[in-house]
Amino acid sequence: MTGKGRLLAAAVWAFWVCAAAVGAFAAGAQEQAAKDYAEAAKAMSSGDTAGASKALSRIIESGQTPPAILVTAYFSRGAIYHAKGNLDAALSDYDRAIGLRPDYGDVYANRGNARYAKGDKTGAVADFSKAVELSPFSALAFNNRGYFYLAEGDPIKATADFDRALNLSPKSPEILCNRGMARLLRDDPQGALLDFQAAIDISPQNAMAYRGRGLAYDALGQKDRGAADLSKSRELDPRLADPVPAKK
């Protein structure tokens, strides 16, 4: 899975935390903040991240938002900044969220991604491990740490974390693709093929799943099928280039 795809997945999960807070907050005194949350959730569901960010900023800047709600607003706005590649703004919001609620595991999972993208590997792995410690039932936490291990060349540890993530979220095409890549790196193309096929069954237009399945077919010696899947992945997402052929 690409870095961008991973961050987008994290942003979506983070925002659902924000949306879930609307009902609880609406019963309180700050009616305007509840309306802003509803507006942010509606904007995000329609793909209007700019509108969602503005609504969340109103909540953050009002000066009247209770800390329990403020932390979620920072988390969600940080995830939007993160998905747009504004890592400094994302890190600032994640830091504020953690300052308000140090036991919020999913914020550490997102901040770990941002730190890794900034080249802070030590900070990233510390955040990923903290996320797993605080949120042992969070697929996001295990997936993000697994991707860190995968990117750092440890597919065995990565597979273990992706297994845990899939136990918690078995129908996530993103996590299936991640585990498929880890299995490819462990010279298990048959296992990888199963993961990529499962991802395609769930998400038939998933370009990364077709790319991964193409690589798995190629590793199994089914060159024509591999080439067809790589072509399909490029058709779905032109940004995906074919892999460089291995030297013989």
Secondary structure, DSSP 4 states (H G I P E B T S, - for coil): --HHHHHHHHHHHHHHHHHHHHHHHHTSS-HHHHHHHHHHHHHHHTT-HHHHHHHHHHHHHSS---HHHHHHHHHHHHHHHHHTT-HHHHHHHHHHHHHH-TT-HHHHHHHHHHHHHTT-HHHHHHHHHHHHHH-TT-HHHHHHHHHHHHHTT-HHHHHHHHHHHHHH-TT-HHHHHHHHHHHHHTT-HHHHHHHHHHHHHH-TT-HHHHHHHHHHHHHTT-HHHHHHHHHHHHHH-TT-PPPPPPP-
